Amino acid sequence: MGVLTGLPVVHIDHIHWQAGWVELSPAEKTRLCHEVEARDAWMFEGGHSKTWETRWARADMVIWLDRPVGLRFWRILRRSLRWHGQARPDLPEGCPERFGRETLPFWHYVWATRTKGRDNILRLLTTASPEKSVMHLQTDSQIAAFLAGFAK
C-alpha cells in the first residue's frame, strides 16, 4: 500500500519487537505508536489497541482487512514456511521467521482475538464521524477493487 499511496508504512512488529524476539514494554510500544501518529503522514499496519483511539483521531482513513480466522491461519502457516529462518520485510532485523513450539503463543493470540479483537474494532468503527473514510474489506475481490482505485 505504501508504494500505491506514497505514504510511509510503519509495521507494528517493528515497534513490538527488538532483535532476538525481545518484546518491548507496553509503555514503550505506546510511546513509539504515538510518535508515529504525530507525523504528518503515515500508514500504520497492525494493532496495539491501546493507541487505536488516538490513531483513529488522526487518521483520514481506516482500512480493516476482516478475514476469516481459517484463512488467516493458512496464510500465517504459508508465510512461516516461506520465510523460515529469515527476517521478513515487516519484521525488525534479528527476528527471523520461526515455526514450531515457540510460535504457539502467536497462534493462540490469533485464535483468541478472532472475536474479542473483532468486536473491539467494530465498536470503534461505530463511533466514526462522517468525515472519516472507513474501508471494511472482507473478500479478495473487495480488496482488489479497493487497490485498483490507487492504480496509476
Chimera marker file (.cmm) of the C-alpha trace (Angstrom):
<marker_set name="trace">
<marker id="1" x="0.000" y="0.000" z="0.000" r="1" g="1" b="0" radius="0.5"/>
<marker id="2" x="2.834" y="2.377" z="0.692" r="1" g="1" b="0" radius="0.5"/>
<marker id="3" x="4.009" y="2.136" z="-2.920" r="1" g="1" b="0" radius="0.5"/>
<marker id="4" x="0.483" y="2.792" z="-4.213" r="1" g="1" b="0" radius="0.5"/>
<marker id="5" x="-0.252" y="5.711" z="-1.896" r="1" g="1" b="0" radius="0.5"/>
<marker id="6" x="3.189" y="7.239" z="-1.440" r="1" g="1" b="0" radius="0.5"/>
<marker id="7" x="2.705" y="7.088" z="2.326" r="1" g="1" b="0" radius="0.5"/>
<marker id="8" x="5.386" y="5.766" z="4.669" r="1" g="1" b="0" radius="0.5"/>
<marker id="9" x="4.265" y="2.429" z="6.139" r="1" g="1" b="0" radius="0.5"/>
<marker id="10" x="5.022" y="1.520" z="9.749" r="1" g="1" b="0" radius="0.5"/>
<marker id="11" x="4.553" y="-2.126" z="10.745" r="1" g="1" b="0" radius="0.5"/>
<marker id="12" x="3.550" y="-2.764" z="14.358" r="1" g="1" b="0" radius="0.5"/>
<marker id="13" x="6.090" y="-5.585" z="14.519" r="1" g="1" b="0" radius="0.5"/>
<marker id="14" x="8.873" y="-3.012" z="14.156" r="1" g="1" b="0" radius="0.5"/>
<marker id="15" x="7.530" y="-1.368" z="17.295" r="1" g="1" b="0" radius="0.5"/>
<marker id="16" x="6.563" y="-4.533" z="19.156" r="1" g="1" b="0" radius="0.5"/>
<marker id="17" x="9.842" y="-6.469" z="18.762" r="1" g="1" b="0" radius="0.5"/>
<marker id="18" x="13.559" y="-5.881" z="19.127" r="1" g="1" b="0" radius="0.5"/>
<marker id="19" x="16.264" y="-8.154" z="17.725" r="1" g="1" b="0" radius="0.5"/>
<marker id="20" x="16.117" y="-11.665" z="19.143" r="1" g="1" b="0" radius="0.5"/>
<marker id="21" x="12.330" y="-11.530" z="19.518" r="1" g="1" b="0" radius="0.5"/>
<marker id="22" x="12.580" y="-9.353" z="22.628" r="1" g="1" b="0" radius="0.5"/>
<marker id="23" x="9.227" y="-7.687" z="23.263" r="1" g="1" b="0" radius="0.5"/>
<marker id="24" x="9.188" y="-4.017" z="24.216" r="1" g="1" b="0" radius="0.5"/>
<marker id="25" x="7.245" y="-2.941" z="27.287" r="1" g="1" b="0" radius="0.5"/>
<marker id="26" x="3.648" y="-1.841" z="26.748" r="1" g="1" b="0" radius="0.5"/>
<marker id="27" x="4.567" y="1.721" z="27.763" r="1" g="1" b="0" radius="0.5"/>
<marker id="28" x="7.402" y="1.853" z="25.217" r="1" g="1" b="0" radius="0.5"/>
<marker id="29" x="5.160" y="0.447" z="22.474" r="1" g="1" b="0" radius="0.5"/>
<marker id="30" x="2.553" y="3.092" z="23.262" r="1" g="1" b="0" radius="0.5"/>
<marker id="31" x="5.166" y="5.850" z="23.203" r="1" g="1" b="0" radius="0.5"/>
<marker id="32" x="6.507" y="4.700" z="19.827" r="1" g="1" b="0" radius="0.5"/>
<marker id="33" x="2.996" y="4.403" z="18.349" r="1" g="1" b="0" radius="0.5"/>
<marker id="34" x="2.266" y="7.969" z="19.481" r="1" g="1" b="0" radius="0.5"/>
<marker id="35" x="5.487" y="9.115" z="17.793" r="1" g="1" b="0" radius="0.5"/>
<marker id="36" x="4.303" y="7.602" z="14.510" r="1" g="1" b="0" radius="0.5"/>
<marker id="37" x="0.828" y="9.073" z="14.708" r="1" g="1" b="0" radius="0.5"/>
<marker id="38" x="2.272" y="12.531" z="15.441" r="1" g="1" b="0" radius="0.5"/>
<marker id="39" x="3.919" y="12.571" z="11.996" r="1" g="1" b="0" radius="0.5"/>
<marker id="40" x="2.351" y="14.459" z="9.118" r="1" g="1" b="0" radius="0.5"/>
<marker id="41" x="1.765" y="11.345" z="7.031" r="1" g="1" b="0" radius="0.5"/>
<marker id="42" x="1.779" y="7.634" z="7.806" r="1" g="1" b="0" radius="0.5"/>
<marker id="43" x="0.146" y="4.322" z="7.184" r="1" g="1" b="0" radius="0.5"/>
<marker id="44" x="0.086" y="2.084" z="10.229" r="1" g="1" b="0" radius="0.5"/>
<marker id="45" x="-0.146" y="-1.673" z="9.755" r="1" g="1" b="0" radius="0.5"/>
<marker id="46" x="-1.123" y="-3.589" z="12.831" r="1" g="1" b="0" radius="0.5"/>
<marker id="47" x="-2.592" y="-3.400" z="16.250" r="1" g="1" b="0" radius="0.5"/>
<marker id="48" x="-1.544" y="-2.140" z="19.670" r="1" g="1" b="0" radius="0.5"/>
<marker id="49" x="-5.110" y="-1.428" z="20.666" r="1" g="1" b="0" radius="0.5"/>
<marker id="50" x="-4.051" y="0.927" z="23.464" r="1" g="1" b="0" radius="0.5"/>
<marker id="51" x="-3.435" y="3.537" z="20.753" r="1" g="1" b="0" radius="0.5"/>
<marker id="52" x="-6.391" y="2.822" z="18.477" r="1" g="1" b="0" radius="0.5"/>
<marker id="53" x="-8.403" y="5.810" z="19.664" r="1" g="1" b="0" radius="0.5"/>
<marker id="54" x="-5.606" y="8.353" z="19.295" r="1" g="1" b="0" radius="0.5"/>
<marker id="55" x="-4.551" y="6.855" z="15.965" r="1" g="1" b="0" radius="0.5"/>
<marker id="56" x="-8.164" y="6.891" z="14.838" r="1" g="1" b="0" radius="0.5"/>
<marker id="57" x="-8.448" y="10.581" z="15.767" r="1" g="1" b="0" radius="0.5"/>
<marker id="58" x="-5.524" y="11.456" z="13.450" r="1" g="1" b="0" radius="0.5"/>
<marker id="59" x="-6.320" y="9.065" z="10.593" r="1" g="1" b="0" radius="0.5"/>
<marker id="60" x="-8.063" y="10.132" z="7.401" r="1" g="1" b="0" radius="0.5"/>
<marker id="61" x="-8.927" y="6.543" z="6.526" r="1" g="1" b="0" radius="0.5"/>
<marker id="62" x="-9.154" y="3.240" z="8.338" r="1" g="1" b="0" radius="0.5"/>
<marker id="63" x="-8.717" y="0.074" z="6.297" r="1" g="1" b="0" radius="0.5"/>
<marker id="64" x="-9.840" y="-3.055" z="8.087" r="1" g="1" b="0" radius="0.5"/>
<marker id="65" x="-8.947" y="-6.350" z="6.439" r="1" g="1" b="0" radius="0.5"/>
<marker id="66" x="-11.514" y="-8.531" z="8.173" r="1" g="1" b="0" radius="0.5"/>
<marker id="67" x="-10.642" y="-12.045" z="7.034" r="1" g="1" b="0" radius="0.5"/>
<marker id="68" x="-11.883" y="-15.387" z="8.386" r="1" g="1" b="0" radius="0.5"/>
<marker id="69" x="-9.674" y="-16.962" z="11.034" r="1" g="1" b="0" radius="0.5"/>
<marker id="70" x="-9.147" y="-20.118" z="8.948" r="1" g="1" b="0" radius="0.5"/>
<marker id="71" x="-7.764" y="-18.059" z="6.078" r="1" g="1" b="0" radius="0.5"/>
<marker id="72" x="-5.574" y="-16.108" z="8.494" r="1" g="1" b="0" radius="0.5"/>
<marker id="73" x="-4.170" y="-19.374" z="9.898" r="1" g="1" b="0" radius="0.5"/>
<marker id="74" x="-3.477" y="-20.710" z="6.413" r="1" g="1" b="0" radius="0.5"/>
<marker id="75" x="-1.665" y="-17.508" z="5.396" r="1" g="1" b="0" radius="0.5"/>
<marker id="76" x="0.369" y="-17.449" z="8.602" r="1" g="1" b="0" radius="0.5"/>
<marker id="77" x="1.412" y="-21.056" z="8.002" r="1" g="1" b="0" radius="0.5"/>
<marker id="78" x="2.339" y="-20.343" z="4.379" r="1" g="1" b="0" radius="0.5"/>
<marker id="79" x="4.262" y="-17.208" z="5.378" r="1" g="1" b="0" radius="0.5"/>
<marker id="80" x="6.073" y="-19.056" z="8.180" r="1" g="1" b="0" radius="0.5"/>
<marker id="81" x="7.204" y="-21.815" z="5.854" r="1" g="1" b="0" radius="0.5"/>
<marker id="82" x="8.194" y="-19.374" z="3.098" r="1" g="1" b="0" radius="0.5"/>
<marker id="83" x="10.288" y="-17.114" z="5.363" r="1" g="1" b="0" radius="0.5"/>
<marker id="84" x="11.501" y="-19.694" z="7.911" r="1" g="1" b="0" radius="0.5"/>
<marker id="85" x="14.885" y="-18.634" z="9.274" r="1" g="1" b="0" radius="0.5"/>
<marker id="86" x="14.804" y="-15.253" z="7.504" r="1" g="1" b="0" radius="0.5"/>
<marker id="87" x="13.650" y="-11.811" z="8.602" r="1" g="1" b="0" radius="0.5"/>
<marker id="88" x="10.542" y="-10.771" z="6.711" r="1" g="1" b="0" radius="0.5"/>
<marker id="89" x="10.370" y="-7.169" z="5.448" r="1" g="1" b="0" radius="0.5"/>
<marker id="90" x="7.702" y="-6.386" z="8.041" r="1" g="1" b="0" radius="0.5"/>
<marker id="91" x="9.874" y="-7.639" z="10.924" r="1" g="1" b="0" radius="0.5"/>
<marker id="92" x="12.874" y="-5.946" z="12.501" r="1" g="1" b="0" radius="0.5"/>
<marker id="93" x="16.373" y="-7.251" z="11.801" r="1" g="1" b="0" radius="0.5"/>
<marker id="94" x="17.354" y="-10.077" z="14.126" r="1" g="1" b="0" radius="0.5"/>
<marker id="95" x="13.851" y="-11.588" z="14.171" r="1" g="1" b="0" radius="0.5"/>
<marker id="96" x="13.972" y="-14.486" z="11.747" r="1" g="1" b="0" radius="0.5"/>
<marker id="97" x="10.662" y="-16.154" z="10.983" r="1" g="1" b="0" radius="0.5"/>
<marker id="98" x="10.105" y="-19.087" z="13.316" r="1" g="1" b="0" radius="0.5"/>
<marker id="99" x="7.905" y="-22.095" z="13.189" r="1" g="1" b="0" radius="0.5"/>
<marker id="100" x="7.353" y="-24.548" z="15.977" r="1" g="1" b="0" radius="0.5"/>
<marker id="101" x="6.652" y="-24.648" z="19.669" r="1" g="1" b="0" radius="0.5"/>
<marker id="102" x="7.938" y="-21.103" z="20.248" r="1" g="1" b="0" radius="0.5"/>
<marker id="103" x="5.207" y="-19.723" z="17.969" r="1" g="1" b="0" radius="0.5"/>
<marker id="104" x="2.287" y="-21.345" z="19.827" r="1" g="1" b="0" radius="0.5"/>
<marker id="105" x="1.529" y="-18.124" z="21.794" r="1" g="1" b="0" radius="0.5"/>
<marker id="106" x="1.105" y="-16.259" z="18.500" r="1" g="1" b="0" radius="0.5"/>
<marker id="107" x="-1.284" y="-18.882" z="17.120" r="1" g="1" b="0" radius="0.5"/>
<marker id="108" x="-3.228" y="-18.684" z="20.385" r="1" g="1" b="0" radius="0.5"/>
<marker id="109" x="-3.339" y="-14.881" z="20.098" r="1" g="1" b="0" radius="0.5"/>
<marker id="110" x="-4.766" y="-15.082" z="16.563" r="1" g="1" b="0" radius="0.5"/>
<marker id="111" x="-7.418" y="-17.549" z="17.734" r="1" g="1" b="0" radius="0.5"/>
<marker id="112" x="-8.279" y="-15.541" z="20.871" r="1" g="1" b="0" radius="0.5"/>
<marker id="113" x="-8.657" y="-12.244" z="19.008" r="1" g="1" b="0" radius="0.5"/>
<marker id="114" x="-10.961" y="-13.646" z="16.329" r="1" g="1" b="0" radius="0.5"/>
<marker id="115" x="-13.974" y="-12.471" z="18.348" r="1" g="1" b="0" radius="0.5"/>
<marker id="116" x="-12.802" y="-10.048" z="21.038" r="1" g="1" b="0" radius="0.5"/>
<marker id="117" x="-10.486" y="-8.101" z="18.741" r="1" g="1" b="0" radius="0.5"/>
<marker id="118" x="-13.101" y="-8.041" z="16.009" r="1" g="1" b="0" radius="0.5"/>
<marker id="119" x="-15.765" y="-6.806" z="18.443" r="1" g="1" b="0" radius="0.5"/>
<marker id="120" x="-13.446" y="-4.039" z="19.645" r="1" g="1" b="0" radius="0.5"/>
<marker id="121" x="-12.780" y="-2.887" z="16.092" r="1" g="1" b="0" radius="0.5"/>
<marker id="122" x="-16.499" y="-2.918" z="15.267" r="1" g="1" b="0" radius="0.5"/>
<marker id="123" x="-17.203" y="-0.881" z="18.409" r="1" g="1" b="0" radius="0.5"/>
<marker id="124" x="-14.571" y="1.667" z="17.431" r="1" g="1" b="0" radius="0.5"/>
<marker id="125" x="-15.850" y="1.901" z="13.864" r="1" g="1" b="0" radius="0.5"/>
<marker id="126" x="-19.377" y="2.650" z="15.073" r="1" g="1" b="0" radius="0.5"/>
<marker id="127" x="-18.029" y="5.859" z="16.588" r="1" g="1" b="0" radius="0.5"/>
<marker id="128" x="-16.742" y="7.053" z="13.202" r="1" g="1" b="0" radius="0.5"/>
<marker id="129" x="-17.615" y="10.596" z="12.268" r="1" g="1" b="0" radius="0.5"/>
<marker id="130" x="-18.888" y="11.097" z="8.710" r="1" g="1" b="0" radius="0.5"/>
<marker id="131" x="-15.637" y="12.694" z="7.506" r="1" g="1" b="0" radius="0.5"/>
<marker id="132" x="-13.668" y="9.522" z="8.286" r="1" g="1" b="0" radius="0.5"/>
<marker id="133" x="-13.291" y="7.095" z="5.443" r="1" g="1" b="0" radius="0.5"/>
<marker id="134" x="-13.751" y="3.523" z="6.635" r="1" g="1" b="0" radius="0.5"/>
<marker id="135" x="-12.949" y="0.597" z="4.367" r="1" g="1" b="0" radius="0.5"/>
<marker id="136" x="-14.182" y="-2.697" z="5.817" r="1" g="1" b="0" radius="0.5"/>
<marker id="137" x="-12.795" y="-5.245" z="3.361" r="1" g="1" b="0" radius="0.5"/>
<marker id="138" x="-13.769" y="-8.882" z="3.806" r="1" g="1" b="0" radius="0.5"/>
<marker id="139" x="-13.071" y="-10.601" z="0.478" r="1" g="1" b="0" radius="0.5"/>
<marker id="140" x="-10.277" y="-10.818" z="-2.068" r="1" g="1" b="0" radius="0.5"/>
<marker id="141" x="-12.482" y="-9.092" z="-4.646" r="1" g="1" b="0" radius="0.5"/>
<marker id="142" x="-13.219" y="-6.183" z="-2.277" r="1" g="1" b="0" radius="0.5"/>
<marker id="143" x="-9.509" y="-5.789" z="-1.594" r="1" g="1" b="0" radius="0.5"/>
<marker id="144" x="-8.628" y="-5.942" z="-5.298" r="1" g="1" b="0" radius="0.5"/>
<marker id="145" x="-11.277" y="-3.347" z="-6.168" r="1" g="1" b="0" radius="0.5"/>
<marker id="146" x="-10.012" y="-1.059" z="-3.413" r="1" g="1" b="0" radius="0.5"/>
<marker id="147" x="-6.394" y="-1.382" z="-4.561" r="1" g="1" b="0" radius="0.5"/>
<marker id="148" x="-7.407" y="-0.807" z="-8.188" r="1" g="1" b="0" radius="0.5"/>
<marker id="149" x="-8.538" y="2.656" z="-7.142" r="1" g="1" b="0" radius="0.5"/>
<marker id="150" x="-4.898" y="3.531" z="-6.446" r="1" g="1" b="0" radius="0.5"/>
<marker id="151" x="-3.531" y="2.200" z="-9.755" r="1" g="1" b="0" radius="0.5"/>
<marker id="152" x="-1.585" y="4.765" z="-11.717" r="1" g="1" b="0" radius="0.5"/>
<link id1="1" id2="2" r="1" g="1" b="0" radius="0.2"/>
<link id1="2" id2="3" r="1" g="1" b="0" radius="0.2"/>
<link id1="3" id2="4" r="1" g="1" b="0" radius="0.2"/>
<link id1="4" id2="5" r="1" g="1" b="0" radius="0.2"/>
<link id1="5" id2="6" r="1" g="1" b="0" radius="0.2"/>
<link id1="6" id2="7" r="1" g="1" b="0" radius="0.2"/>
<link id1="7" id2="8" r="1" g="1" b="0" radius="0.2"/>
<link id1="8" id2="9" r="1" g="1" b="0" radius="0.2"/>
<link id1="9" id2="10" r="1" g="1" b="0" radius="0.2"/>
<link id1="10" id2="11" r="1" g="1" b="0" radius="0.2"/>
<link id1="11" id2="12" r="1" g="1" b="0" radius="0.2"/>
<link id1="12" id2="13" r="1" g="1" b="0" radius="0.2"/>
<link id1="13" id2="14" r="1" g="1" b="0" radius="0.2"/>
<link id1="14" id2="15" r="1" g="1" b="0" radius="0.2"/>
<link id1="15" id2="16" r="1" g="1" b="0" radius="0.2"/>
<link id1="16" id2="17" r="1" g="1" b="0" radius="0.2"/>
<link id1="17" id2="18" r="1" g="1" b="0" radius="0.2"/>
<link id1="18" id2="19" r="1" g="1" b="0" radius="0.2"/>
<link id1="19" id2="20" r="1" g="1" b="0" radius="0.2"/>
<link id1="20" id2="21" r="1" g="1" b="0" radius="0.2"/>
<link id1="21" id2="22" r="1" g="1" b="0" radius="0.2"/>
<link id1="22" id2="23" r="1" g="1" b="0" radius="0.2"/>
<link id1="23" id2="24" r="1" g="1" b="0" radius="0.2"/>
<link id1="24" id2="25" r="1" g="1" b="0" radius="0.2"/>
<link id1="25" id2="26" r="1" g="1" b="0" radius="0.2"/>
<link id1="26" id2="27" r="1" g="1" b="0" radius="0.2"/>
<link id1="27" id2="28" r="1" g="1" b="0" radius="0.2"/>
<link id1="28" id2="29" r="1" g="1" b="0" radius="0.2"/>
<link id1="29" id2="30" r="1" g="1" b="0" radius="0.2"/>
<link id1="30" id2="31" r="1" g="1" b="0" radius="0.2"/>
<link id1="31" id2="32" r="1" g="1" b="0" radius="0.2"/>
<link id1="32" id2="33" r="1" g="1" b="0" radius="0.2"/>
<link id1="33" id2="34" r="1" g="1" b="0" radius="0.2"/>
<link id1="34" id2="35" r="1" g="1" b="0" radius="0.2"/>
<link id1="35" id2="36" r="1" g="1" b="0" radius="0.2"/>
<link id1="36" id2="37" r="1" g="1" b="0" radius="0.2"/>
<link id1="37" id2="38" r="1" g="1" b="0" radius="0.2"/>
<link id1="38" id2="39" r="1" g="1" b="0" radius="0.2"/>
<link id1="39" id2="40" r="1" g="1" b="0" radius="0.2"/>
<link id1="40" id2="41" r="1" g="1" b="0" radius="0.2"/>
<link id1="41" id2="42" r="1" g="1" b="0" radius="0.2"/>
<link id1="42" id2="43" r="1" g="1" b="0" radius="0.2"/>
<link id1="43" id2="44" r="1" g="1" b="0" radius="0.2"/>
<link id1="44" id2="45" r="1" g="1" b="0" radius="0.2"/>
<link id1="45" id2="46" r="1" g="1" b="0" radius="0.2"/>
<link id1="46" id2="47" r="1" g="1" b="0" radius="0.2"/>
<link id1="47" id2="48" r="1" g="1" b="0" radius="0.2"/>
<link id1="48" id2="49" r="1" g="1" b="0" radius="0.2"/>
<link id1="49" id2="50" r="1" g="1" b="0" radius="0.2"/>
<link id1="50" id2="51" r="1" g="1" b="0" radius="0.2"/>
<link id1="51" id2="52" r="1" g="1" b="0" radius="0.2"/>
<link id1="52" id2="53" r="1" g="1" b="0" radius="0.2"/>
<link id1="53" id2="54" r="1" g="1" b="0" radius="0.2"/>
<link id1="54" id2="55" r="1" g="1" b="0" radius="0.2"/>
<link id1="55" id2="56" r="1" g="1" b="0" radius="0.2"/>
<link id1="56" id2="57" r="1" g="1" b="0" radius="0.2"/>
<link id1="57" id2="58" r="1" g="1" b="0" radius="0.2"/>
<link id1="58" id2="59" r="1" g="1" b="0" radius="0.2"/>
<link id1="59" id2="60" r="1" g="1" b="0" radius="0.2"/>
<link id1="60" id2="61" r="1" g="1" b="0" radius="0.2"/>
<link id1="61" id2="62" r="1" g="1" b="0" radius="0.2"/>
<link id1="62" id2="63" r="1" g="1" b="0" radius="0.2"/>
<link id1="63" id2="64" r="1" g="1" b="0" radius="0.2"/>
<link id1="64" id2="65" r="1" g="1" b="0" radius="0.2"/>
<link id1="65" id2="66" r="1" g="1" b="0" radius="0.2"/>
<link id1="66" id2="67" r="1" g="1" b="0" radius="0.2"/>
<link id1="67" id2="68" r="1" g="1" b="0" radius="0.2"/>
<link id1="68" id2="69" r="1" g="1" b="0" radius="0.2"/>
<link id1="69" id2="70" r="1" g="1" b="0" radius="0.2"/>
<link id1="70" id2="71" r="1" g="1" b="0" radius="0.2"/>
<link id1="71" id2="72" r="1" g="1" b="0" radius="0.2"/>
<link id1="72" id2="73" r="1" g="1" b="0" radius="0.2"/>
<link id1="73" id2="74" r="1" g="1" b="0" radius="0.2"/>
<link id1="74" id2="75" r="1" g="1" b="0" radius="0.2"/>
<link id1="75" id2="76" r="1" g="1" b="0" radius="0.2"/>
<link id1="76" id2="77" r="1" g="1" b="0" radius="0.2"/>
<link id1="77" id2="78" r="1" g="1" b="0" radius="0.2"/>
<link id1="78" id2="79" r="1" g="1" b="0" radius="0.2"/>
<link id1="79" id2="80" r="1" g="1" b="0" radius="0.2"/>
<link id1="80" id2="81" r="1" g="1" b="0" radius="0.2"/>
<link id1="81" id2="82" r="1" g="1" b="0" radius="0.2"/>
<link id1="82" id2="83" r="1" g="1" b="0" radius="0.2"/>
<link id1="83" id2="84" r="1" g="1" b="0" radius="0.2"/>
<link id1="84" id2="85" r="1" g="1" b="0" radius="0.2"/>
<link id1="85" id2="86" r="1" g="1" b="0" radius="0.2"/>
<link id1="86" id2="87" r="1" g="1" b="0" radius="0.2"/>
<link id1="87" id2="88" r="1" g="1" b="0" radius="0.2"/>
<link id1="88" id2="89" r="1" g="1" b="0" radius="0.2"/>
<link id1="89" id2="90" r="1" g="1" b="0" radius="0.2"/>
<link id1="90" id2="91" r="1" g="1" b="0" radius="0.2"/>
<link id1="91" id2="92" r="1" g="1" b="0" radius="0.2"/>
<link id1="92" id2="93" r="1" g="1" b="0" radius="0.2"/>
<link id1="93" id2="94" r="1" g="1" b="0" radius="0.2"/>
<link id1="94" id2="95" r="1" g="1" b="0" radius="0.2"/>
<link id1="95" id2="96" r="1" g="1" b="0" radius="0.2"/>
<link id1="96" id2="97" r="1" g="1" b="0" radius="0.2"/>
<link id1="97" id2="98" r="1" g="1" b="0" radius="0.2"/>
<link id1="98" id2="99" r="1" g="1" b="0" radius="0.2"/>
<link id1="99" id2="100" r="1" g="1" b="0" radius="0.2"/>
<link id1="100" id2="101" r="1" g="1" b="0" radius="0.2"/>
<link id1="101" id2="102" r="1" g="1" b="0" radius="0.2"/>
<link id1="102" id2="103" r="1" g="1" b="0" radius="0.2"/>
<link id1="103" id2="104" r="1" g="1" b="0" radius="0.2"/>
<link id1="104" id2="105" r="1" g="1" b="0" radius="0.2"/>
<link id1="105" id2="106" r="1" g="1" b="0" radius="0.2"/>
<link id1="106" id2="107" r="1" g="1" b="0" radius="0.2"/>
<link id1="107" id2="108" r="1" g="1" b="0" radius="0.2"/>
<link id1="108" id2="109" r="1" g="1" b="0" radius="0.2"/>
<link id1="109" id2="110" r="1" g="1" b="0" radius="0.2"/>
<link id1="110" id2="111" r="1" g="1" b="0" radius="0.2"/>
<link id1="111" id2="112" r="1" g="1" b="0" radius="0.2"/>
<link id1="112" id2="113" r="1" g="1" b="0" radius="0.2"/>
<link id1="113" id2="114" r="1" g="1" b="0" radius="0.2"/>
<link id1="114" id2="115" r="1" g="1" b="0" radius="0.2"/>
<link id1="115" id2="116" r="1" g="1" b="0" radius="0.2"/>
<link id1="116" id2="117" r="1" g="1" b="0" radius="0.2"/>
<link id1="117" id2="118" r="1" g="1" b="0" radius="0.2"/>
<link id1="118" id2="119" r="1" g="1" b="0" radius="0.2"/>
<link id1="119" id2="120" r="1" g="1" b="0" radius="0.2"/>
<link id1="120" id2="121" r="1" g="1" b="0" radius="0.2"/>
<link id1="121" id2="122" r="1" g="1" b="0" radius="0.2"/>
<link id1="122" id2="123" r="1" g="1" b="0" radius="0.2"/>
<link id1="123" id2="124" r="1" g="1" b="0" radius="0.2"/>
<link id1="124" id2="125" r="1" g="1" b="0" radius="0.2"/>
<link id1="125" id2="126" r="1" g="1" b="0" radius="0.2"/>
<link id1="126" id2="127" r="1" g="1" b="0" radius="0.2"/>
<link id1="127" id2="128" r="1" g="1" b="0" radius="0.2"/>
<link id1="128" id2="129" r="1" g="1" b="0" radius="0.2"/>
<link id1="129" id2="130" r="1" g="1" b="0" radius="0.2"/>
<link id1="130" id2="131" r="1" g="1" b="0" radius="0.2"/>
<link id1="131" id2="132" r="1" g="1" b="0" radius="0.2"/>
<link id1="132" id2="133" r="1" g="1" b="0" radius="0.2"/>
<link id1="133" id2="134" r="1" g="1" b="0" radius="0.2"/>
<link id1="134" id2="135" r="1" g="1" b="0" radius="0.2"/>
<link id1="135" id2="136" r="1" g="1" b="0" radius="0.2"/>
<link id1="136" id2="137" r="1" g="1" b="0" radius="0.2"/>
<link id1="137" id2="138" r="1" g="1" b="0" radius="0.2"/>
<link id1="138" id2="139" r="1" g="1" b="0" radius="0.2"/>
<link id1="139" id2="140" r="1" g="1" b="0" radius="0.2"/>
<link id1="140" id2="141" r="1" g="1" b="0" radius="0.2"/>
<link id1="141" id2="142" r="1" g="1" b="0" radius="0.2"/>
<link id1="142" id2="143" r="1" g="1" b="0" radius="0.2"/>
<link id1="143" id2="144" r="1" g="1" b="0" radius="0.2"/>
<link id1="144" id2="145" r="1" g="1" b="0" radius="0.2"/>
<link id1="145" id2="146" r="1" g="1" b="0" radius="0.2"/>
<link id1="146" id2="147" r="1" g="1" b="0" radius="0.2"/>
<link id1="147" id2="148" r="1" g="1" b="0" radius="0.2"/>
<link id1="148" id2="149" r="1" g="1" b="0" radius="0.2"/>
<link id1="149" id2="150" r="1" g="1" b="0" radius="0.2"/>
<link id1="150" id2="151" r="1" g="1" b="0" radius="0.2"/>
<link id1="151" id2="152" r="1" g="1" b="0" radius="0.2"/>
</marker_set>
